[in-house]
Amino acid sequence: MPVISVIHTEDLSEEGIRNATFRAIEESGFKLPEKFDTAILKVNLRYYWDSSTGETTDPRVVTAIIDYVRDHCDREADIIIAEADASAMRTKYAFRMLGYEKIAQKKSVKLLNLCECEKVEKQVVVNRRKFTLPVAKPMLNADLLINVPKLRTHRLTNVSCCLKDMFGSIAIPRKIVYHSYLSEAIVGINKLIKPHLAVVDGVIALGKNPIKMGLVLAGEDQLAVDFVAAKIMGYNPRRIKHLMLAEKEGVGICTNLKIIGMQDLTRFSKQFPEENYFIFNLLWQLKLTALDAYIKLTKDTRPPVLD
């Protein structure tokens, strides 16, 4: 029976978020190894948007996880904050702009761009589709891997949390090449890389607009945590394609879930600013059609992020 802790705090100060993060990890039942060499925290950095936008992992949550690991385990272990480049984002600049270089200096941890590591090509089969994904070796070899995603919606997948965040660890910048089979790629990377724990930053969540939720979720089963996260965001998780495919492929468990902490999820789903992606996608396609017409008329260049 997967256990998911859902901790709410009204205190959004650094100390309040630290206490909520500590409690979320403790109540999830996760047991840290007594000693290990390397821990990796996979964060979700989306372009160069500050965490106050609800787009990227809050540095205060990451700092709290570092403190928790150091306080409850090996204080001398190497801790690494990791992220990969994206089509329109370079991780080295995101680390600097979003406060992670300061964390690294203050907490004596390392920063890692997964696109600049030694990689291995891993073959995986999902939904009878066979494909290969480039995976950074440190993600496969970490003694402790903690996924630290955001609680937010996504234009293509409706929800973005644990499983979708691991898609961001694919070790090439242009992950758009997987968008034609996005659900399979999301499930595929989660079959190859299996975090030991997820700690979800829902301090400021993102739907149609950012909202202060004051939530921290934690659990060992990434799919189970995503199920709870989807409900908080007002979605039926059984209508989310990549979650259902993950269940089918045995990535995790999404039945008989035990929620610790805030069990009344409707309290949050009622206030969550759900995005209407049917209308969003329709307008987006209209904009792309207009852009294509403009390019044909002017011979201008199509922005690479749209390719």
Order of alpha helices (4+ residues) and beta strands (2+ residues): beta-alpha-beta-alpha-beta-alpha-alpha-beta-beta-beta-alpha-beta-beta-beta-alpha-alpha-beta-beta-alpha-alpha-beta-alpha-alpha
